Amino acid sequence: MDFVEGGWPGSNPRDDEFFKEASKLELKSSRLVAFGSTCKHGNIPKDDPNLMALATCGADWCCIFGKTWDFHVTEALKISLKDNIRLIRDSVSFLKRSGKKVIFDAEHFFDGFFRNKEYALETIVAAADAGADWIVLCDTNGGTLPEEIEKAVKEVSEAMKTPLGIHCHNDSDLATSCSLAAVRAGCTMVQGTINGIGERCGNANLCTVAPNLSLKMDMDLGKADIAGITELSRYVGEIANMVPNPGMPYVGSRAFAHKGGIHVSALTKDPRTYEHVEPSSVGNKRRILVSDMAGRASISEKLRELGMDESNDDRRIMEIVKDLESRGYQFEGADASFELLVKRLRGELEPKFDIIGFRVYTDDDGSDGSLSEASIKVSDRKGHMEHTAADGNGPVNALDNALRKGIASFYPELDDVRLIDYKVRVLDEGEGTRTGVRVLIRSTDGKEDWTTVGVSVNIIEASLVALKDSVEYALMRQPKSER
């Protein structure tokens, strides 16, 4: 990325600390940018706290926004149109004299352009004349159509020499389309965010915009490595504690996932039949999902994906999968359970332990929460028995703790295995509390994670089935010397 906007100096202690630390970074490809607004009406730039914070921050580049829609000037700022022009000109000039390079974000530009074109153009000309290095046209409300964006940008690009950029919000689900239209019309900077994170409906998603520019429009993105975009998407999601949408184009976990038998059969002949780009071009990978829609081609391809022998039992596996899914199982999101199923059918997996019995108690002591306790009896393949109990935050957590505690003496290598996600799906809502449930459990050993599934009319039993599969899978992955 050529520019990384870090925040608003002076707005809060955290952003001040950020620029203090970030200015020490030796950035090779990116330029750090500080964000802010034009001078407040009634202030002169050198006395304006906002502009002074920008002028003295550690970033060489500053991005300031100013009003370009006359309606906003008169109704939001409550000042005259001429006063607003003066604020823009004086603010940009002050930052340039302070040694900064300036990006001017023309806020609400397209709304202004189609309602009072002369004034909207006057605002950005004022910024350019004051020395702005970039003029970025903003669709702040996210309501402009791509063809309108393209028309406005073409007209502006013919009238100005200053480089143009585009900044789109996604309120109409058009931020990507509008950004690409702006590039076609002459913009050479696209502002956006990773995964489209932003207020309301978000900003233009750079994880979609960048691959489209590179792979579809043959744009030279310089040092940007599109093959790293999927990793970047997941990394930012982890840092922001916001799980990326699995259905995101290019980088989502479902972007190249296939489950229809006809689709998979065609993919095995040529991936171009159902994929518009090679998954590896954006750092993603193809996934074959096993479901009740699976044909023999889907099963065979899934076995190859998992590194398993295809043999001649794909039809039998397909029939069993469809039967189990008719009873509520779902293997398209539970590869670990599918692999265990196949190995058990083939007699390749010897059970490492058995669950003899279990009990779960939940006591309500009148406080804010209730205490759950689970006891379980397990035995290893040599017949050694363990009877243990454990408390937990709810019955499933208690059962998970008791199970792991019970088999820890048999398999100490499971100490690193833990549950990281737990989902319950009611199978038939019309049956009320009598209905069956499907439980999906995601586990990790700190290096990889895997998902298992369990189904029962008893939520505890369904959870135990998924938990048992999770532990069995962890043991199966251990090197033979450790088993």
Steps between C-alpha positions, in 0.01 A plus 500: 500500500638842405327683786386386845278739691569469870242713676429852621783664700373703792161328513594262784808376691503167317536661155771734632693201636450318170664774292780530752582132458408460131725786395795285614419229247731469202230457235632381165191502278231688691460859615342572837208744478340706778131585469310813599270776382529852369533788743200571723308811399609793716856370546810584306705193405795561735257522796285205396571198727410251228731645237781554751479132600531402135783745436705364792424125471760249382335432163628666182158477337171646625151431369241764585136507403295805413143569395427508126119474507340842543216344700748378763672838514183695569311243707769304687774762543259794492752721319511673165623329186788749472608435860519127424722563195730707723517220760607251233761728344648617831513149652680344204742795474584481871584130487710547187695781668550264797684260270216248455375337184124532483215279379172692487192280546211679330221391733156437341648600166260306278190620684633852459602450137153394385324776697735797466777406262659845489547518876624139536765568236592830664582321827743253347661766283562698820672196655709442188601866472608491866742218421310175568698203364186291447130577468285206611134505395282350774164324473449553873137387519564201272195570283652583160475255209812387309399674176452827691842460662662440162331800343604738780859375518546536122384860516725581797805325349465708184495822704783430748865402489524396867487116539156370593388232742170333591351429842177296506273381776298183454149608601361389161729194480674672209828620655711259295315571174518875558872483578573308180287744299698789645829335402373452145417870491842617620546451877839356593445467876236277658429552868350205685546258787598137544183286508294815442504584871335835564204683646145420388533256208875537476749642251625372167652158568861504380504118511256513209610823333869409475453157333248651257743776405786254456335187361202645314619842387873424457599795717858522625476512880873548551633303795157376611507119506148379422599146597523623859153657516327199663759481775469876554121475524518232769781674687309828523184314601690332783657827619164683487322202663254502209464166323509570123185416303557147359310600186731788411615486137860388443604469867201339676519138614207422268630698201628184330287238681300253290251235601267430206592167338474641145719795594769284655496255210566788260768649726701179492517534120584873497468740797405783264157341461389638839777737614556847355861519626756255634457493884876518556516832311347664808654264755180302551433133432234280347274309741280206413202478736336170578122517536177326399550662157829317453552260213779246459720769342461717812594211728801402288623858479454547876700185571780631277487837676544326836783286365298180536488195273205525261470120457164371372274577794405854402143394418460334841641806675265724298194295601596504869566875496162567341327276755672675793424845360133403466512442877649841570876460459687759297847418374562801274627692803646201687788352303644330808181299563486406131859372505431301816183356342689377194781347705251321726310364198825368358615350827807727501426664835523312826310677783751643748249517786138423589251703699332264744257752643456859611284725718448875500365708790401866497437680828342842531622652825300819455797709385544655156604171342462125546770241563531191281682183593565200277630156587613248239639147478750430222724205421795463266547215252683297766198514729639751751216697656487864611205652686532877527292809567542867411319830536427730208333812376189317387439127445692468170809672639483278808470190282790615282716555809407163649567312174844654451583448865392137478720409203795723596664212686479286185600771252687794658572640152140631500587772751533753217163417345217737585153592380484842326147511356167335572184528289156345542240477224140392566406253227120527499369817657141373482575229755584746777707358783456144366701572187845373421803724496824513305815605684813624322819527703823661385817397682867590476838377616654843454630414153191394305128491566228254397123465522290202608125441508253314719121451474245385757166594654709558814722808473744357755532174309544681168773709660671190635501336155670808353741524795596134470566541127711807574721305739519198267609727215768662715637157591489386138714799401771414751819343358493121531778507757277705731180296460 
